[in-house]
Amino acid sequence: MKSCAYVVENIKICLFLLLQLFNSYLFSILNMDTNQQFDHIAAICRDIFSKKLSDYGAAWRIMRPASVTDQIFIKANRIRSIETKKVSLVGDDIRGELIAIVNYGIIGLIQLELGFSEQADLSKEQVLEKYDHYLQAAKDLMTAKNHDYDEAWRLMRPESYTDLILMKLYRTKQIERNAGKTLISEGIDANYYDMINYAVFGLIKIEFEKPSC
């Protein structure tokens, strides 16, 4: 009987210590600054991108830029549909679609730089080097805008990120219809960067913050 009570007491102590460790981890996560939260989300997106690259290779290299834009449009439009209907009947949830927008946004930037190919002509190492370059460029842009706007994005509701991504997509489609030429506006690459960062903001809201009213 004494032995049983001793075991129970030790289990209680272990559970208490585990709870303390979990609370400590949760506190550290919730108190990350924006750069750390961006890096946390970036690591999740990169891991999924890398695993799909292992499974499929760089098959997306055959996609023309307009097709990449359409893929992002499908993802963003589905997010808006889920937000409006409040239910999803198939597949990925909003989180998964936002991750896909980040990764397709980077694919779009790679395709703009290299042009499309007739085959998967890049190794995994080459692709990940490009991926890291453009993801860092997106973070640098986010950091600069955060400085100017004082993290105003945190006051926005997630639905606004969806609408802004869709707006950027319609702008991008118009620029593509104009053969990539603009009179005064930023180019396709700038719109891709903004889509990536809005998607990251949405993911940060999901991962770290309670929904706002």
TAZIJO-V469484 format. One record per residue. N is the residue number from 1. RES is the residue in one letter. OMEGA is omega in whole degrees, -180 to 180 (* if undefined). BURIAL is b if it has 24 or more other ideal C-beta (glycine too) atoms within 12 Angstrom, else e. Layout:
[[N	RES	OMEGA	BURIAL] [N	RES	OMEGA	BURIAL]]
This chain:
[[1	M	178	e] [2	K	-180	e] [3	S	-180	e] [4	C	179	e] [5	A	179	e] [6	Y	180	e] [7	V	180	e] [8	V	-179	e] [9	E	178	e] [10	N	176	e] [11	I	178	e] [12	K	179	e] [13	I	180	e] [14	C	179	e] [15	L	178	e] [16	F	180	e] [17	L	178	e] [18	L	178	e] [19	L	179	e] [20	Q	179	e] [21	L	180	e] [22	F	180	e] [23	N	178	e] [24	S	179	e] [25	Y	-179	e] [26	L	179	e] [27	F	-179	e] [28	S	179	e] [29	I	-176	e] [30	L	-178	e] [31	N	172	e] [32	M	172	e] [33	D	-174	e] [34	T	180	b] [35	N	179	e] [36	Q	178	e] [37	Q	176	b] [38	F	-179	b] [39	D	178	b] [40	H	179	b] [41	I	-180	b] [42	A	180	b] [43	A	178	e] [44	I	-179	b] [45	C	-179	b] [46	R	-180	b] [47	D	179	e] [48	I	178	b] [49	F	-178	b] [50	S	-180	b] [51	K	178	e] [52	K	177	b] [53	L	177	b] [54	S	-178	e] [55	D	-170	e] [56	Y	-171	e] [57	G	-179	e] [58	A	-178	b] [59	A	180	e] [60	W	179	b] [61	R	179	b] [62	I	-176	e] [63	M	172	b] [64	R	-175	e] [65	P	-180	b] [66	A	179	b] [67	S	176	e] [68	V	177	b] [69	T	180	b] [70	D	177	e] [71	Q	178	b] [72	I	179	b] [73	F	179	b] [74	I	-179	e] [75	K	-178	b] [76	A	-180	b] [77	N	178	e] [78	R	177	b] [79	I	-180	b] [80	R	178	b] [81	S	179	e] [82	I	179	b] [83	E	-178	b] [84	T	-177	e] [85	K	179	e] [86	K	179	e] [87	V	176	e] [88	S	-177	e] [89	L	-178	e] [90	V	162	e] [91	G	-172	e] [92	D	172	e] [93	D	-178	e] [94	I	180	b] [95	R	-180	b] [96	G	179	b] [97	E	177	b] [98	L	176	b] [99	I	179	b] [100	A	178	b] [101	I	176	b] [102	V	-174	b] [103	N	176	b] [104	Y	175	b] [105	G	178	b] [106	I	175	b] [107	I	179	b] [108	G	179	b] [109	L	177	b] [110	I	-179	b] [111	Q	177	b] [112	L	-180	b] [113	E	-170	e] [114	L	-170	e] [115	G	179	e] [116	F	-177	b] [117	S	175	e] [118	E	-180	e] [119	Q	177	e] [120	A	-168	e] [121	D	179	e] [122	L	175	b] [123	S	178	e] [124	K	-179	e] [125	E	179	e] [126	Q	-179	e] [127	V	-178	b] [128	L	175	b] [129	E	176	e] [130	K	-180	b] [131	Y	-178	b] [132	D	179	b] [133	H	-176	e] [134	Y	176	b] [135	L	176	b] [136	Q	178	e] [137	A	177	b] [138	A	178	b] [139	K	179	b] [140	D	178	e] [141	L	178	b] [142	M	-179	b] [143	T	179	e] [144	A	180	e] [145	K	178	e] [146	N	178	b] [147	H	-177	e] [148	D	-175	e] [149	Y	175	e] [150	D	175	e] [151	E	179	e] [152	A	-180	e] [153	W	-179	b] [154	R	180	e] [155	L	-179	e] [156	M	176	e] [157	R	-178	e] [158	P	180	b] [159	E	179	b] [160	S	177	e] [161	Y	179	b] [162	T	-179	b] [163	D	179	e] [164	L	177	b] [165	I	179	b] [166	L	177	b] [167	M	178	e] [168	K	179	b] [169	L	178	b] [170	Y	175	e] [171	R	-179	b] [172	T	179	b] [173	K	179	e] [174	Q	178	e] [175	I	178	b] [176	E	176	b] [177	R	178	e] [178	N	179	e] [179	A	176	e] [180	G	-176	e] [181	K	174	e] [182	T	179	e] [183	L	-175	e] [184	I	-172	e] [185	S	174	e] [186	E	-177	e] [187	G	-178	b] [188	I	-177	b] [189	D	179	b] [190	A	178	b] [191	N	175	b] [192	Y	179	b] [193	Y	180	b] [194	D	178	b] [195	M	178	b] [196	I	-176	b] [197	N	176	b] [198	Y	178	b] [199	A	177	b] [200	V	178	b] [201	F	177	b] [202	G	179	b] [203	L	176	b] [204	I	178	b] [205	K	-179	b] [206	I	-173	b] [207	E	-167	b] [208	F	-172	b] [209	E	173	e] [210	K	178	e] [211	P	178	e] [212	S	-178	e] [213	C	*	e]]
